[in-house]
Amino acid sequence: MSEPKPKPEVHTSGSPTTDARVIPTGGDSVSDLHRAHMIQMNDPVMLTADGVESPETGDEPGFGGSDSVQRLHDAVMREQAEPRDGFEPVPFWVAIVCGALLMWGGYYIGANTADFRRDIFDVPNPKATEVITAPDPDPQTVDELKAIGAQKYQSICAACHLPTGEGKPAENIPPLDGSEWVVGEQAAPERLAHILLYGLKGPVTVKGKTFSGATMPAQGGLLKDYEIAGVLTYVRNSWSNKGDPDNAKPAITAAVVKAVRAKEKDGKKRPTDGSDSVTMEELLKIPIGPAAPPKK
Ligand code: HEC
């Protein structure tokens, strides 16, 4: 172990205020701190380089030698200070502005897209309105009414009364083929319109047999007047049914159904949802006669 070298004097050249290369001499100066470490390490090279005037180069203390601690530090400091592109955090105000823009954009879309309905800005088509407000067809001939009625019969009535019009006596569903309610003496367009519009409940006698227990569902809320007229014309002119005995009125038109629908019961419109179905007794009170209002 060699004797630690005495603390070297710090040399300054020129006035401390004018010369930038003056090494600070305070007790906590970088040089002093380094020197203490160098002395501990007992490294003559570093000691020479960092604190003492170099005998070979004549450099000022702290700046001499190619491996000067000061110069190493300078390089390291420079490297660390070098800014790198692309990894800077987003400035606070940019985040605030972007967030505000997003919120405003969301509000704007929500407030101006009319519930995202694509048709909302369509120019109204006068022809389309015509279709909506166009009156229902009002066929008058048996063939036209039968064609409309055949479709409705197959999709609605056939489930109960069967495509053959036989009904299902075992399930208390009466036949339509040969029924005196459909054709014959007590068959009346107005009575039939009642059965279809409001439904039928309670016992009903058809072809000498009484059916009770099952209910005929009301069709007034489901079918339009001309459709009810069509299905009635269909059942009166299908299978063995051949309209009225004299075949004076083979067709039932929408006017008959409309007239029945317009009638009020106890001062108000009769419900077509099956909550106020007709009974056989009520049907029998309806007179058989021309139900359709006279044509204009
Ligand atoms: C859910 C089964 C069911 C459906 C669907 C149904 N009916 Fe009925 N229908 C009945 C029942 C049951 C009766 C007897 C009601 C009673 O006992 O009071 C009846 C009675 C009738 C009557 C009077 C009795 C007769 O046999 O002449 C007619 C007319 C009639 N239905 C026509 C139709 C027409 C037309 C349709 C189609 C629009 C239709 N029904 C749809 C079950 C049904």
Residues whose N, C-alpha, C, O or C-beta is under 5 A from the ligand:
A	BS01	HEC	I156 C157 C160 N172 I173 P174 P175 L176 S179 W181 V182 I195 L200 K201 G202 P203 V204 V206 F211 S212 G213 A214 T215 M216 P217 Q219 V231
